[in-house]
Amino acid sequence: MMTSPPINWAGNVTFRARQVHSPSSVEELRQIVASSQSIRALGTGHSFNLVADTEGDLVRLDGLPPRIDIDRRASTVTVAGGLRYAQVARELHQEGFALANMASLPQISVAGAVATGTHGSGNGLRGLATAVAGLRLVGPGGRLTELRRENPQDQLAGAVIGLGALGIVTDLTLDIEPSYDVAQWVYDGLSLDRLSDGFDEISGAGYSVSVFTDWHADAAQIWLKTRTDRPGAGRPGDRWLGARPADGPRHPIPTMPGTWCTVQSGIPGPWHERLPHFRPDFTPSSGAELQSELLLPRAAAREAFVVLRDLGDRIRPCLQISEVRTVAADDLWLSPAYRQDSVALHFTWNEDTAAVLPVLAAIENRLVPLGGRPHWGKLTTLVPEDVIGRYERAGDFEKLMAQHDPAGVFRNGFVDDLFPRTS
């Protein structure tokens, strides 16, 4: 039984569930689902909105057997959905394999990250959900369903970023490749004019590139990650576009210790120890923050930068740091990068909802008309119909929900607002 209401990682959401379950087997999970009229899965709680909230039952998956099964012939790994990326990555690397991409935080759960469209950064890197070759979920009545990429009905493309609305994902099969090394450099002092004028060069300079700024001071920081097994690894010289190599370890938030972050200074290391910004053995911050993110067509980057600099005086008092990333287009129905190469504009805000929301509204009012789509797990001031109206396959996803969950067992207020019930 639940002794106190669970909260999310940031502490801005207190879940209203009547009970939280932690099954130790898939069979136990099936029984829990079969006996519930309303149930949702809760991952590591790193969403900042009500996507996982429910007044029914919540289920945590981290107590399920920690399955990590590598299929060398197929170049895939099947993992338990409740595992964190850090756990999966360590095991893969020990066996000589790698994922193509990781998010900045390795502490997030695989199923939760995939379901909300989480991504890393890189002109050629698609979101984490695109690595999913198959998944298994527990549906109404405890029924097990498996979806595969080779399914001619193409349901996987609709189900992967599923917002928890199709069932409880127990296992995911991910594409893998041979292990590789990555070197990471940080450059300080990039001017915002150089960021705007040279964004294509900057974002395309490495396997994974992020830029951090507050949009107020005329300064930005570049985090450049390159694969050592590919041409062009590294940046020669002491300066690049007027920016200078960092003289020590850096954290994206200047007041935080750089030792919490993955190794920099161009020292090569395993992929899973460089692609994330943060080390798995350190909590990246206290959690006392709010986050929002918009993904826009990459061609709109320069215009978006002008808007954010214009709003810099309003943004800075509420902001801890903003990150600029790129995401390659994909064909997943509810992906914020659906069929558009994207620039992702991320904001880590102070934990002050009343101060943050008006500023976020001002940003969204000017950037959403450029083609912006908000991240599914973060804050937005857009009304739900404006959010879902930006997805041309939304109607197909609604049909998928009706097929997999006709009684709405896995719905919640978040899903109902996006896809109102018809009866």
N, C-alpha and C positions, 0 to 999 in steps of 0.2 A: 504494500500500500504506500501511497505517496505521503511523506511526512511534511513536506513544504513544497510550495509551487516551484517548479523549475524555472530558471531564467536563461536567456540566451547569453552568449559570450560577452556582449557589450553591456548587458544589464538593462537595456532599454525595453525589453519585452519580458513580461511575466506570463508564462503559459497557463492557460485556463483549464487544462485537461483535468478530468475527474480522476484519472488514474494513469500512472506511467508504468509500462511493462518493460521488462528486460529479459526476454526469452534467451535460453541457452541452446536452443536448437531450432532448426527450421520447422520441425513438426510442432514444437510448442508455439512458435509464431503462428502457424496455420490455425491452431486451435484458438488462439487469442483473436485472430481476425474473424474467424467463423462465429465467435460469440459476441462480436461488437457490431453495433449499428453505425458507429462513426469512429474512424481511427485514422491517425496520421503517423508518419515516421519522423523522428527527430535525430538528426545527425550530430555533429559537433556543436550545433547552435551558433554557427558563425553568420547566419542571416540577421539582418537588421530590421526586418519587417515581420509581418504576420504570416509568411508563407507556410510555416510549420505549425501554427497555432490551431487549437481545436478545443471545443468544449466537451468532446468525447474522450477517446483514449489516445494516449501517445505511446509509441513503442520505440525503444532504443535498440539498435542493432549491434552495439559493440560487444554484447555478450555472446553472440553467435560464434561458432567455431571459426578461427582465423584462417580461412581457406586461401591459399595462394598456390594454384596449380598451373604450372608452365607447360604449354604445348609447344615444344621446340619445332616440330614439323610445320605447324600452322602459324608460328610466330605470334602466339597469343598467350595471355595469362588470364585465368579466371580467378577472381578475388571476391571475398565476402564484402558486401556493400558497406558494412560498418567499419571496415578498416580505414585507417588514415593513410594518406599518400606516402608519408614517411615510412610507414611499416612496409608497404608494398615495394617502395623503391629500394630499400635496403636489401630485401630478399632478391629482387630482380638483379641488382648489381652483383650480389654474391654469386649468382648463377650465370653472369656474363651478359645480362640483358638490360634494356633501358626502355623507358617511355620517351616519346618524342617531345613531350611538353609537360611542364608542371606549373602550378600557380605560385604566387609569391609566398604563400603559407603552406608548408608541407603538413601542417597539423590538421587539415580539414579532411573530412571523410570522403571516400570515393563516391558513394551513392549520392550524398548531399550536394557535392560540388557539381557532379554531372547533371543532376535534376534541375539545378538553377542556372546552368549555362556559364559556369566559372571558366576562366581562361588564364593564360599566361600572356606573354608578349612576343611578337616577332612577325615581320611582314609575311613570312611563309608558314607561320604556325596557326593552326585553327584551334578552336576551343577544346577543352578537355573532353567534352562529350563526343567529339568526332572520333576518338580512339575506341569507342565502344562498338565491338563487333557482335555483341549479343548480351542479353540480360534475362534474368529469371525473376519473376515477381509473384507475390502471393496476392490473389485477387479475392473478390467476395466469396464468402463461404469457405475460405481457406484454400481455394483452388490455385494450383501452381500453373503458371503460364511461362513459356519461354519464347522470346523473340530473337530472331537472328537476322543479320545483315542480308543474307542470301534469300530471305523470305520474299517471294515475288509480290506479296501484298504491300511491301514497303512500310510496314508498321513501325519498324525500329526507328526510322527517321522521325516519326512523330512521337514516339514514346520515350526517347532518350532524355530529352529535356522535358520532363513530364510533370514538374511541379508537385510531385507526390500524388497526382490525381488519378493514376491508373492502378495503383496497388503499392504494396511494400516490396521494394527491390531487395532481394536477398543476395544475389550474385551478379557480377558484371564480367564479361570477357573483353579484354583490352588488347589492342594491337601493341606489339613490342618489337624492338629491333636490337641489334648488337650494342653492347655498352660502349660509351664514348666519354671522352673527357671534355671539359669546358674550362676556359679561362675567363675571368671577370675583371674588368677595369671600371673604375669610377673616375669621372672627370668633373671638376668643380668650375664654377664661374662662367657657364655658357650664358650669353646674353639672350634675352627673349626675342630680340630681332633675329639673331642667328638661328634660334630654334625655329622661328617661322620661315625664314628664307631657306634654311637648309634641312627642313624636316625630312624630306625624302632621303637625303644622304644620311642623316642621323639614324632614322628608323631602319634603313637598309644596310647599316654598317656592320651588323653582327647577326648571329643566330637569334638572339633575344635582346631587345633594347628597351629600356625604360628611361623616362625623363621625369625628374621631380622639381617642382617649383611651388611658390605660393601665389603667383600671378600678380604680386604687388611689387616686390623688389625685382630689379632687372637682373635676375640671376636664376640659373637652373643647373641641375646636376644630371649628368648622363651616367647610366649604368649599362655597360656594354658587355654582353656575354657572347663569346665565340666558341665554336666547336674546333678543337685542335685537329680533327681529322678532315677538315675542309679548308680549301684555299682562302687566303685573306684573313687568317686568324691574327688578331692583334692590331694595334694602332701604332705605327712608328712615330718617333719624335716625342717631344715634351709637351706639345700643344696640339689641339685639334679644334678647329673652328673658334679659336680664341679661348677655349677652355683648357684647364691645366689638370694633369693627373693628380688625384687626391694624395696627400702626404701621409695618409693613415686610413684605417678602416672607417667606413661611413655607415650611418643609419639613415634611412630616408627622412626621418624626423630629426633635425639637427640636435635637439636636446637629449636624444636617446643614445645609449652606448653602441658604437659600431661593432663591438665584439659579439653582439647578439645576431649579427648578420653573417651570411656566407662569405667565404674567403675571397678577397679582392686582390688588387695589385698585380693582376695578370698571372697569378700562380695557378697552373692547371690542376684540376681535380675531377673526381667522378661527377657525372652529370647531375645526380641528385643532390650533390653538395654545392652546386653552383647555380642551377636554374632557379630555384626558389631564392627570394631575397633573404629569408630568415632561416636560421638553424633550427632543426627540430627539437633540440634540447634546451631552447630558450623560448619563453613566451615573448612574442614580439613587442607587446606593450601590455599595459594593465587591463586593456579592454574598455577603458573609460573613453570611448569615442563613438562616433556615428559615421556611417559610410554611405556614399551615393556614387553612382557611376552612370554615364551615358555613353552609348556606342553610336557613332556617327559614321557616314561614309568617309573613307579616308580622304577623298578629294575635298571634303569640307574642313579639313584640319586647320588650314591657315585662317579661314574665316572664323572658325571657332576660337582660335587663339586671340584674335582681335577682340572678340566678345569678352573673353575671360580677363584680358588685360584691362578692358574698359570697366569691368566690374571688380577689379582688383581691390579697390578701397573698401568695398562691401564684403568681399570674400575673406580678406586677411584676418579680421578680428575673430572669426569663427573657425578658422582653418588650422589644422595641424600640418597637413601637406597635401598636395595634389600630384597625381601620377598620370603621365601620358604613355599609353601603350598602343600597340597595333595588333589586330587580329585578322587572320585571313578568312575569306568568305567560306561558308559551308551551306549544306542543303537540309539542315535539321529544322523542322517546322517552326519551333519556338525559339530558335537561336537568335539572340540579338545581332549576330553577324550573318543572318540568313541572306545569302546571295549578295552580300556587299562586303568588300574589303573595308575594314573599319578602323577608326581611331577611337580608342577607349579613354575617356576622360574621367578619372577616378578622384574622389575627394574623401579624405579622412578628416572629419570634423571634430570639434570639441563636443563633449557630451552636454549639449545644451539645446534641446530640441526646439524650444521657443525661439532661440536666436538663429538657429540653423535653417529652419523651414522657410522663412521669408527669403533668405539668400538663395537657397536651393530653387525656390520658385522663380526668382529673377533669372537664374542661370537657365532653367528649363524653358522658360518663356521665350528665350532667345535662341537656344540651341536645338530644341526639339523640332522647330520648323526646318532645320537643316537636315532632317532625317534621323534624329536621335531616337534611340530605344533604350530605356532604363534596364539595368541589370535586375534580374528577377529576385535576387536575395538582398537588395539594398533599398535605401529610402528613395522615394519619389513623391512629388506633389501632384503628379498627373492623376486624373480620375481614371478608373480602370478601363472605361470604354475607349479612352484616348490611347491607353497603352496597348490593348489587344487589337485595336484598329490598325496598328502598324504591322500586323502579321497577316500576310495574304493566305496562309494555311490555317488560320485560326478556326475556320469552319470545319476543316478536316480533323483538327484535333478535338473539336467538340464531338464529332461523330465517333472518334476513337474512344473518348470517355464514355459515351453512351453504350458502346459495344462492350467495353471491359468492365464498366461499373454502372450499370443501368439504375441501380438504387441510390447511387451517390454516397456509398459508404466512405469513400476516400476524399470526398469534398470537404471543404471548410469555407469560412467566410471569404478568404483570399481568392479561392477558386470561383466561388459563387459570384463575386463581384465582377470577375473577368468573363465568366460564362454563366449568366443568370439561368436558373432553372426554368424550364418551360411549363412545369406542372408541379 
